[in-house]
Amino acid sequence: MILALLERGPSHGWQMKSRIEAALGPEYGGLNKGYIYEVIHKMEREGTITSHVEAQDGSRPARSVHEITAAGRAELTDWLADPVTRSAGFRDEFVQKVLAASLRSADDVRLFCRVQRHTLLAQARTLQALRRERNDDPGAAFTIEVAILRIQAELECVEAAEARAGQQLVDVSAAAELDMDGRESVDAPAPMPQRRTWRAASGNR
């Protein structure tokens, strides 16, 4: 985002912070000023931006003004060409909790799904109110719309979990109680004999 802003013209740190916050909207919260300057210094070291001190009128102190370099433009082009992927793959806390609840009972799965649905619907109502408030700001409206669409997708995941509440989602008959990284599991919802493992059961559609 900083490189994209600087591609439009030179700017100083506080100005970029304000512009990013305005673009993302209040639902993302304020950006830490120290973090913004930490990123700027890193970009200077990497050669994607340059900086110079600029005097201001009156008694106001001088400020650092930043500009994008050719390397910065190339970096921005490469970043925009990369698709967005999940950093943790398909390992997901929601899935883990559904699997853990299924080791207890179908009712535990249904209870967790009710709690999750309640939370998501509350978030959706908040976002819908924000969308009405920020409808005249295209950037904020788009950000809010994406958040609403993601909540709708998460609600569909809750429906899918609830539909499988009566199924055996975890097979505990294998050799060792290890998680996917090979470490001893510490999140098992109930004590189990040693030498067992969690793995997703197959053929449960």
N, C-alpha and C positions, 0 to 999 in steps of 0.2 A: 504493500500500500504506500509506503514511503517513497519507493522508487517511482511508482505510478504518479504520485503527486508531484515529485520533482521533475518528471518528464514534462509536466505542464508548465514548469517554470521554477526558478529559484525560490526557496522558502526557508524560514527558520523553524526551530524545533517546536516552539509553543504553537505556532500557526499550524503546523502539520498535525500536532496533537488535537487541536480544536477541529480541524477538518475531518480527521479520521473519526472522532467521536460523533460529529454531526452526521457523517455518512452512515455509521453503524447504528446510530440511534441510542436512546437512553437504556433500552433493555439489555445492552451489552455492558453497561456500567462504564465508569470513567477509566481512562488509561493512566497508568502510573507515569508521571513525568520523568522520573529517574530511569525507568525502563526505556522510554523513548530515546533519551540521550545515550544510554548504553548501546542501543541498536545503532544510533547514528555514528558513534565512535567506532564501532565494529565495522560499519560500512566504509568509513574513512580508511581504516587499516587495510580493508580488502580492495580498496581502489574503485568501489562502485559509486562513490560520491566524493566531491571535494568541498572544502569549506573555506570561507574567508570572513574576517571581522569587518563589520559595517557600522559606521557611526550613525547615531540617530540625532534627530533635532532636539534642541533644548538640553535639559539636564538628564535626559534618559540615557542609560548606559548603552555602550556598544553591544551589538549582538552578532552571533555567528549565523551566516547565511550559507545554505547548502545547495549544491547543484549536482545533477546527475552526470556521470561520465559515460563514455562509449561502452566501457565494461559494465556499467550499471544498466544501460539500455539492453545490452545483450543478456544480462542476468534476468531482467524483467521479462524479456521475450521468452527465455527458457522456462521461467517459472509459470508463465501463462500457458505454455504449451504442454505442461505436465498435468495429467488428470489427477483429481483428488481421490486418494485412496484412504481406507481406514488404517490408522497407524497400528492397531492391534489385530488386524485381520478380522476374523469373525468371532473372536473371543469377546464376549459381551456379558456385562454383569447381569442384565435382565435374563439372558439365557441361563446363566449359572444359577440364579435364584429360582427360576422355574424348575430346573433339574434338581436342585437341593430340596425344594418343597415337595417334588414328586417322590422323593425318597421317604417322606413322612406319610403323606396321604393325598388323595385327590382333593379333599377339602382344604388342605394347606395350599395347594396350587390355586384353587378358586379364591381363597382369601387373599393371597398375594396379588392375584389379578385384579380383584376389586380395589385394593389399595392403590395399585399402579394406575388403574383407570381413573380413579378419583383425582389423583395427582395430575395426570395428563390433562384431564378436562379442566381443572383449575388453571393450569398453565395456558390452555387454549383460550379460555375466557379473558385472561389478562392480555394475551397477544391480540385478540380481536378488538379489545378496547383501545390498545395502542395503535392498531391499524387505523381505526377511525380518527384518532388524534393526529396521526402522522400521514394521513392520506395525501396531503399536498406536498410531501417530500418524497420524490420518487425513489431515492436510495434507501431511505428508512422503510418505506412501504414494501420495497422488494425484500429487504432483510427480514421483515416481520412475516411476509408471505411465505418465504422459505421455511422459517421456523414453524409456522402453522402447518405447512405440508408435512414436515418431519414429524410433528406430533400426531397428525392423522395416520402416518405410516406406523408409528409406534403403537397407536390404538389398534391397528390391524394385527400387530404382533401380539398384543394382549388377547385379542379374540382367538388367534391361532393357539396360544398357550392354553386358554380356557377350554378350547375344543378338545385338547389332548389330556385334560386333567385326569381322566380315568385310565390312561395308558401307562405302561412301564417305559419311562423315558431313559432310565439309567440301568445298565447291566452291571451288577456287582459280582459277577461270577468269575472274573478274570484273575490274573495271578497276584497283583500287588496294588495296594492302595496308594497310587501315585497320581499327581496331577499331570497336565499335558507337558510340563517342563521336566518331568522326571523327579520332582521334589516330593517329599512326603506331604500329603494333603493336610491342611490345617483348617479347611472350611467345611469338612464333612458335617452334616447336620446332626448326626447321631453316631455313637461309637460303633465301629465295625471290627470284625476279626481281622488280624493281620493277613498280609498276602492277598489283598484284593485291590481292584482298580475301578475307576470310573471310566466308562466309555459310552457314547451315545448308542442306544439300542437301535438295531436296524429292523426294517420290515414292519414299522408301526403306523404306516399311513392308513 
